């Protein structure tokens, strides 16, 4: 049986549909582990529509994980669950570090044959924030284990249903004719490419006890990202790129004055440090061929 944590999230939903519809996994052989508070939500409804097995619990509670692994014999584990946004530090530590530790320990004891862990490309850079730091610690937990693991580090993910990355930019582009931009490069990755990479690594022996960065298929500046979205929307927009020290100051002020900021300072500080990520090893080990940002955004904005 295959265990998926975070199955109700953005990537998790695409992963489930692809496993069942394209790779012919039997829903009865997939278990989605849901947080207790997700009962009677749209997330639960989606999983029930897929007809997969569902169990409820809390990955931050070791006893819950022990009970889960005692009840089922898992052959493979895909650990997607993560704390990405929170107003306090504790949830990041509890979910990203402790939750991963409990899942890893239980998987070791159960002699799971393959363990896929989704991390983040944030760990490649020195900019400090609690999300990056806790995901890096989680990586270390996985690496120190005896599991046949694969660690995947996606660049910012986008696609239909995205509510965290580029989806928040679209209303700004539609509303304002002149848009400021930071000087940086990015390699956004389309969600289906991430899903295909997860499944390929799940099946490949070449990926055992290795880490892979997962960028998208094109290198674009932030200015190009804004202009590509505007072009697809049929809008004429002027994008002005400001020096990074000015943008950094502006973002800091924006973050503390706006109740729900679209962009945060830690994100911008990481973008500024971005460097091109090679695709050579990924293509060799599991035939990773991500689509371009413009191609992926055309699909995204059609939905």
QUINORDA-V896753 format. One record per residue. N is the residue number from 1. RES is the residue in three letters. SS is DSSP state (helix for helix, strand for strand, loop for the rest). PHI is phi as a letter, one per 20 degrees, with the letter a starting at -180 (NA if undefined). OMEGA is omega in radians with two decimals (* if undefined). Layout:
BEGIN
n->[N:N]
res->[RES:RES]
ss->[SS:SS]
phi->[PHI:PHI]
omega->[OMEGA:OMEGA]
END
This chain:
BEGIN
n->[1:2:3:4:5:6:7:8:9:10:11:12:13:14:15:16:17:18:19:20:21:22:23:24:25:26:27:28:29:30:31:32:33:34:35:36:37:38:39:40:41:42:43:44:45:46:47:48:49:50:51:52:53:54:55:56:57:58:59:60:61:62:63:64:65:66:67:68:69:70:71:72:73:74:75:76:77:78:79:80:81:82:83:84:85:86:87:88:89:90:91:92:93:94:95:96:97:98:99:100:101:102:103:104:105:106:107:108:109:110:111:112:113:114:115:116:117:118:119:120:121:122:123:124:125:126:127:128:129:130:131:132:133:134:135:136:137:138:139:140:141:142:143:144:145:146:147:148:149:150:151:152:153:154:155:156:157:158:159:160:161:162:163:164:165:166:167:168:169:170:171:172:173:174:175:176:177:178:179:180:181:182:183:184:185:186:187:188:189:190:191:192:193:194:195:196:197:198:199:200:201:202:203:204:205:206:207:208:209:210:211:212:213:214:215:216:217:218:219:220:221:222:223:224:225:226:227:228:229:230:231:232:233:234:235:236:237:238:239:240:241:242:243:244:245:246:247:248:249:250:251:252:253:254:255:256:257:258:259:260:261:262:263:264:265:266:267:268:269:270:271:272:273:274:275:276:277:278:279:280:281:282:283:284:285:286:287:288:289:290:291:292:293:294:295:296:297:298:299:300:301:302:303]
res->[UNK:UNK:UNK:UNK:UNK:UNK:UNK:UNK:UNK:UNK:UNK:UNK:UNK:UNK:UNK:UNK:UNK:UNK:UNK:UNK:UNK:UNK:UNK:UNK:UNK:UNK:UNK:UNK:UNK:UNK:UNK:UNK:UNK:UNK:UNK:UNK:UNK:UNK:UNK:UNK:UNK:UNK:UNK:UNK:UNK:UNK:UNK:UNK:UNK:UNK:UNK:UNK:UNK:UNK:UNK:UNK:UNK:UNK:UNK:UNK:UNK:UNK:UNK:UNK:UNK:UNK:UNK:UNK:UNK:UNK:UNK:UNK:UNK:UNK:UNK:UNK:UNK:UNK:UNK:UNK:UNK:UNK:UNK:UNK:UNK:UNK:UNK:UNK:UNK:UNK:UNK:UNK:UNK:UNK:UNK:UNK:UNK:UNK:UNK:UNK:UNK:UNK:UNK:UNK:UNK:UNK:UNK:UNK:UNK:UNK:UNK:UNK:UNK:UNK:UNK:UNK:UNK:UNK:UNK:UNK:UNK:UNK:UNK:UNK:UNK:UNK:UNK:UNK:UNK:UNK:UNK:UNK:UNK:UNK:UNK:UNK:UNK:UNK:UNK:UNK:UNK:UNK:UNK:UNK:UNK:UNK:UNK:UNK:UNK:UNK:UNK:UNK:UNK:UNK:UNK:UNK:UNK:UNK:UNK:UNK:UNK:UNK:UNK:UNK:UNK:UNK:UNK:UNK:UNK:UNK:UNK:UNK:UNK:UNK:UNK:UNK:UNK:UNK:UNK:UNK:UNK:UNK:UNK:UNK:UNK:UNK:UNK:UNK:UNK:UNK:UNK:UNK:UNK:UNK:UNK:UNK:UNK:UNK:UNK:UNK:UNK:UNK:UNK:UNK:UNK:UNK:UNK:UNK:UNK:UNK:UNK:UNK:UNK:UNK:UNK:UNK:UNK:UNK:UNK:UNK:UNK:UNK:UNK:UNK:UNK:UNK:UNK:UNK:UNK:UNK:UNK:UNK:UNK:UNK:UNK:UNK:UNK:UNK:UNK:UNK:UNK:UNK:UNK:UNK:UNK:UNK:UNK:UNK:UNK:UNK:UNK:UNK:UNK:UNK:UNK:UNK:UNK:UNK:UNK:UNK:UNK:UNK:UNK:UNK:UNK:UNK:UNK:UNK:UNK:UNK:UNK:UNK:UNK:UNK:UNK:UNK:UNK:UNK:UNK:UNK:UNK:UNK:UNK:UNK:UNK:UNK:UNK:UNK:UNK:UNK:UNK:UNK:UNK:UNK:UNK:UNK:UNK:UNK:UNK:UNK:UNK:UNK:UNK]
ss->[loop:strand:strand:strand:strand:loop:loop:loop:loop:helix:helix:helix:helix:helix:helix:helix:helix:helix:helix:helix:helix:loop:loop:loop:loop:loop:helix:helix:helix:strand:strand:strand:strand:strand:strand:helix:helix:helix:loop:loop:loop:helix:helix:helix:helix:helix:helix:helix:helix:helix:loop:loop:strand:strand:strand:strand:strand:loop:loop:loop:loop:helix:helix:helix:helix:helix:helix:helix:helix:helix:helix:loop:loop:loop:loop:strand:strand:strand:strand:loop:loop:loop:loop:loop:loop:loop:loop:loop:loop:helix:helix:helix:helix:helix:helix:helix:helix:helix:helix:helix:helix:helix:helix:helix:helix:helix:helix:helix:helix:loop:loop:loop:loop:strand:strand:strand:strand:strand:loop:loop:helix:helix:helix:helix:loop:loop:loop:loop:loop:helix:helix:helix:helix:helix:helix:helix:helix:helix:helix:helix:helix:helix:helix:helix:loop:loop:loop:loop:strand:strand:strand:strand:strand:strand:loop:loop:strand:strand:loop:loop:loop:loop:loop:loop:loop:loop:helix:helix:helix:helix:helix:helix:helix:helix:helix:loop:loop:strand:strand:strand:strand:loop:loop:loop:strand:strand:loop:loop:strand:strand:helix:helix:helix:helix:helix:helix:helix:helix:helix:helix:helix:helix:helix:loop:helix:helix:helix:loop:loop:strand:strand:strand:strand:strand:loop:loop:loop:loop:loop:strand:strand:helix:helix:helix:helix:helix:helix:helix:helix:helix:helix:helix:loop:loop:loop:loop:loop:strand:strand:strand:strand:loop:loop:helix:helix:helix:helix:helix:helix:helix:helix:helix:helix:helix:helix:helix:helix:loop:loop:loop:loop:loop:loop:loop:helix:helix:helix:helix:helix:helix:helix:helix:helix:loop:loop:loop:loop:loop:loop:helix:helix:helix:helix:helix:helix:helix:loop:loop:loop:loop:loop:loop:helix:helix:helix:helix:helix:helix:helix:helix:helix:helix:loop]
phi->[NA:d:e:c:e:m:f:e:e:g:f:g:f:f:f:f:f:f:g:e:e:e:d:l:f:f:g:f:d:d:d:e:e:d:f:g:f:e:f:l:d:f:f:f:f:f:f:f:f:f:m:e:f:c:c:d:r:c:f:e:d:f:f:f:f:f:f:f:f:f:f:c:d:e:e:c:c:d:d:e:g:b:e:d:c:a:e:c:f:g:f:f:f:f:e:f:e:f:f:f:g:f:f:f:f:f:f:f:f:e:l:g:e:b:c:d:c:e:d:b:f:g:f:f:c:e:g:e:b:f:f:f:f:f:f:f:f:f:g:f:f:f:f:f:f:e:f:e:e:c:d:d:d:f:f:g:e:c:q:g:n:f:c:c:d:e:g:f:f:g:f:f:f:f:e:d:f:c:c:f:b:e:e:a:d:b:c:g:c:f:g:f:f:f:f:f:f:g:f:f:f:f:e:e:f:f:e:f:l:c:d:c:e:c:e:f:e:b:e:c:e:f:f:f:g:f:f:f:f:f:f:f:f:m:d:e:c:d:d:d:e:e:g:f:f:f:f:g:f:f:f:f:f:g:f:e:d:d:g:c:f:f:c:d:f:f:f:f:f:f:g:f:e:g:c:g:d:f:d:g:f:f:f:f:e:b:l:e:c:f:e:f:f:f:f:f:f:f:f:f:e:f:e]
omega->[3.13:3.07:3.05:2.99:-3.10:-3.07:-3.10:-3.12:-3.08:3.13:-3.10:-3.14:3.10:-3.13:-3.14:-3.13:-3.11:3.11:-3.05:-3.02:-3.06:-3.05:2.99:2.99:3.08:3.13:-3.12:3.14:3.09:3.09:3.08:-3.12:-3.06:3.02:-3.11:-3.05:3.13:3.08:3.12:3.08:3.08:3.11:3.12:3.14:3.13:-3.11:3.11:3.09:3.11:3.09:3.06:3.05:-3.13:2.98:-3.10:3.11:-3.07:-3.09:3.10:3.11:-3.05:-3.13:3.10:-3.13:3.10:3.12:-3.14:-3.10:3.06:-3.09:-3.07:3.05:-3.10:3.09:-3.10:3.10:2.99:-3.04:3.14:-3.01:-3.14:2.98:-3.10:-3.12:3.07:3.13:-3.14:-3.07:-2.98:3.14:3.09:-3.13:-3.09:-3.06:-2.99:-3.13:-3.07:3.14:3.10:3.13:-3.11:3.12:3.14:-3.13:3.13:3.13:3.08:-3.10:-3.13:-3.13:3.08:-3.04:3.13:-3.10:3.10:3.13:3.09:3.12:-3.12:3.09:3.06:-3.06:-3.14:-3.02:-3.03:3.12:-3.01:2.93:-2.97:3.10:3.14:-3.07:-3.12:3.07:3.08:3.10:3.10:3.06:-3.12:3.09:3.14:-3.10:-3.12:-3.12:3.09:-3.06:2.95:-3.00:2.86:3.10:-3.14:-3.09:-3.14:2.88:3.10:-3.04:3.08:3.13:3.10:-3.12:3.11:3.09:-3.06:-3.00:-2.99:3.11:-3.11:3.13:-3.02:3.11:3.12:3.14:-3.14:-3.03:-2.99:3.13:3.11:-3.02:3.07:3.14:3.07:3.10:3.12:2.99:3.12:3.04:-3.11:-3.05:-3.13:-2.99:-3.12:3.08:3.08:3.14:3.13:3.11:3.13:-3.10:3.12:3.13:3.10:-3.05:-3.00:3.04:-3.13:-3.03:-3.06:3.12:3.11:3.06:3.13:2.98:-3.08:3.05:3.04:-3.02:3.11:3.07:-3.09:3.02:3.11:3.08:3.13:3.11:-3.14:-3.12:3.10:3.12:3.12:3.14:3.14:3.12:-3.13:-3.09:3.01:-3.10:3.05:3.14:-3.13:3.13:3.13:3.02:-3.02:-3.13:3.09:3.14:3.11:3.13:-3.13:-3.13:3.11:3.11:3.13:-3.07:-3.09:-3.10:-3.12:-3.09:-3.13:-3.08:3.12:-3.13:3.14:-3.05:-3.09:3.11:-3.11:-3.14:3.08:3.14:-3.10:-3.12:-3.10:3.04:-3.11:3.14:-3.11:3.09:-2.98:-3.08:3.13:3.11:-3.11:-3.02:-3.12:2.99:-3.13:-3.12:-3.09:3.14:-3.13:3.12:-3.11:3.12:-3.14:-3.14:3.06:3.09:-3.11:-3.04:3.03:-3.06:*]
END
